[in-house]
Each structure stands twice: as C-alpha cells, then as structure tokens.
C-alpha cells in the first residue's frame, strides 16, 4: 500500500529530502510540514525524494511530515486571468496581501482565480452538436478581450448533451459533453494544466507576420515575427528591462505576459505602477486589461523563480489556443538559470560549464521552443501565435557565457545591447553590427503586402552604410578625417544621420516613444534619398560642404518627432 505521507530527513535551503515516498512521481506537488509549504519532487531514489520548496524553509526540520497530492504543479486557466498579478506559482499577490499583509504568510493557500465572481457565459454551440478537443463552446467578455471557453484537451470527441446561458462562477457547470466512451463529463469555465508540459496544437507553421513593436531599430533592422523567439543580452545598465517594457507597451500582440524573473523589486514595482496608467493604443483602455504579470523578484524563494517562466508560458499558450497573438517577455532568463544552478548544486549533481547544470541547454531550448505560429486544436481552424522574448544578463557583458550561448543556439533574433552605447546616451543601446534577425526572408511578402516593396532595399543600403562607417572609423583613427574622400565623408555623415535620427529613440518622449511601420519606412526612405542625392551631386562635381548642408538634413532630424499620420513620404 502506497503511503500518502513521507517524513523529512534533511533540509538544505529550498531543498527538502524526505523518506517513505514510494509511489511518488517526478514533478509531483507535495505539502511540507504542518505549515503546508508547497514543494515539488525533482528526484526520487529508493523511496527517498528530493523536493524543491517554493517557500522559505526556516524552522522546518527532520521528522516533520510531507503530504503527497498526486498531481503535478499546474496553473488555473479561465476567466479572471486578465490584469492578474501573480507570483511564480500563480498565487495572486493582491489576494495574498489582503490575507496576510506586506509579508506573505508561509503555507497560505489562495485560489488563483476568483471563485465567487459571476461571468456572463454566451454559448457558441447547440445541444446534440459534435465537438472535439479545442472547440469553442462559449465566450465570456473579460475586459478588452473575449475569453473563449474551450473543450478540454482530454476529450478527443464528444456530443453536447446540454449547454447553458447566463451568469455563472468559473466552477459552475456550463455544459455537459458525452464522450466517445459514453461517459458524460461536466464542463466548467476553468481548466488546469501542468506547467512543464506544453499545450498541444494541430500544426506548427512558418511565421510570416511582423510583430510590430514601434521601436525602429527592431522593426526595421532586426524584426521579430508573431510566433518568433528572440533574446536581449546585455550588461547591467544597458537598458534590457526598458526594451522589454517598450515592447510590452507598444507591440501589436493581443495579449501580453510579462514575467519578472528574479529582477530587482524596484524594477518590477515600476512595471506594476506604469501598466495600470498606460493607455492601450488599440482600445484606449488601461494596458493592464490585456496583460498578465508574473512577479518573482530576487528576494522571493529561488525555487519559485525556476517555476515562474513555466507558469507564464503555460498561461500564454492558453490564450494562444483561443486564436490570439500573445507576446511573452521574460526578464531575466539569467536569473532563472541561476535558480537552476542553485537547485542542481543542492542536489549534488555533476556541474557543467561555470557551475550550471549539464541540462541547461535542453531546458533553455525547451522553453523557447514553446513559441510558434500555430493552427490551434479544434474544428474551426483558428490560428494563434506565441512570441517569446527573453533578456539575458551576462556577467560583465560577456556574451560567451553559457546562458547567452545556449539561448543563441535556439532563438532566431539577437538584439545585442552594449553599455558603451548606453553610456553615450544612445537608446535603445542595440548594437547594429552584432545584432541579427533570421526572420527577414520570412517577412519579404509581408512588406510587399504593406506596400513597402522598396523597404528591404532601403534597409540593406542603410546596413551597408553603417558597415562602411565602421571600416572608415579605423582609417580616421589612423590618419584623420581630412584624409577621407568626398564619397567616404558622405558615408560618414549618412551613417551619423541613421544612428542619431533613426536608430536612437526616446522612450520617454510622447511622440518618439512609438513609430508605426509606415512612419519608420518613410524616415528610412528620406535618409536613403538624401544619401543618393548626395552621391549624384558629388558625381556632377558639387562641393562636398554644399552636399553635407543640404536642407533635407533638417527635415530628417525633425521627422521622428512629427506625430503619426503627419509625416509625408
């Protein structure tokens, strides 16, 4: 007979070792001691289980009980998620504050979703209608989105026995489905899903649509697609968090999931203060209405930090399955990797490079590969996307360290932040020579459909000018600016204009903080037009000083501060 309770024999920080745990499974959730601290089994040997605790383990010692739950760490999915602020294991911070004040009481158990609030359920199917996993049976209006209630994935096929309409809580029965096996299953508005298991899709497809972020250096030079994956590595103070916050504020995704994973508390506080005040450019309602925040700051338990990215991505997959475009920001994956390293060390596993566990690469790949542009389950043929963007904080800005390198092996967009640019007040401090995007070929048709067929040519010309500038800077250092030919001096001036009037963008300026793709294309066209005109004048014998003082320069400098719709191509 399997015992339902084990006994603690060792406690080492967040690692708890318990005996008499025969019959347990990896990733099973347990309750530690009489206080009921949540934990997760991460290793089992001969009935002895190693458990990572998601709460502080001080004053917990050998001899205390460990209670098994029989289920994996899962998230609650249903109406009430939008504008939610959760910790790493989906406990709502606002409700925790109401229950225990400023300091979270250990072992406190608060439902992730409001169990008492009633939602207006509108059915989308009729009785006796055939349905299968992923089909939408009804909708609930939640803030600025329609929350789709789907047939759970464990029901392959079935028939609607009954369907209701009206006000219900998330635990009330809204439908009943008879499965192929003849069993009748009660359907509510909520589902549970284990966080370490990706949600299934009908088909993964090649992403071909631009995720518009409003940031010129990203959208025009190093774009990311809806359903793509990217990373933002950079040293401390180079602006990683600001870049992610700008994408969260201005991207054209339907849903934003922002994970503060091990970052400083004051940075997460800024997010929590700003998002309720920001207006969504789509709806003019608070941006928080289409955002879910996962806050697991550096002073929270390290094991919950490791789980936080999985909690966030499972919620993101749930909204993707409804047919929405979801963008997930993880800040920072280095802190998540450090949590893996700490847990691995306490398990006494053989360390890999720089002390990180040998499975760091597979865990990193497993996280980013949950991104994608997909055909969702269900007979309706819905399409959704999940874009993942993670920041990396390499010590000293060393991009050769393991977390950055393992991330770069998986993602297709690399925005390389440099402190040198940040100290020069060039923001976003993305280095245009080191960064890259492997989605450019996928987006050619997208640009043509937008009527911007010349955009790719202008972009390539701008990149060539910037590369030429890098080469010419070496010559200037050796023999001086005066030694350059007239054409090279024009290249240097055009590169300066690209850097200062296009790539630099003020996140705190009301107009410059966001540039539509049309505006970006117009400004870039103006810059390349100035350069081409300069080449023509030089070829006709015009003086270089006259060329460098063309009136078009002042028009270009003003362009990024002109409100949307007023700039002419």
Buried (B, 14 or more C-beta within 10 A) or exposed (E): EEEEEBBBBEBEBBBBBBBBBBBBEEBBBBBBBEBBBBBBBBBBEEBBBBBBBBBBBEEBEEEBBBBBEEEBBBBBBBBBBBBBBBBBBBBBBEBBEEBEEEEBEBBBEBBBBBEEEEBEBEBBBEEEEEBBBBBBBBBBEBBBBBBBBBBBBEBEBBBBBBBBEEEBBBEBEBBBBBBEEEEEBEBBBBBEBBBBEBBEBBEEBEBBBBBBBBBBBBBBBBBBBBBBBBBBBBBEEBBBBBBBBBBBBBBBBBBBBBBBBBBEEEBBEBBBEBBEEBEBBEEEEBBBBBBBBBBBBBEBBBBBBBBBBBBBBBBBBBBBBBBBBBBBBBBBBBBBBBBBBBBBBBBEBEEBBEEBBEEBBEBBBBBBBBBBBBBBBBBEEBBBBBBBBBBBBBEEBEBEBBBBBBBBEBBBBBBBBBBEBBEEEBBBBBBBEEBBBBBBEBBEEBBEEBEBEBBBEBBEBBBEBBBBBEEBEEEBEEEEEEEBEBBBBBBBBBBEBBBEBBBBBEBEEEBBBBBBBBBBBBBBBBBBBBBEEBBEBBEEEBEBEEBBEBEBBEBBEEBBEBEEEEBEE
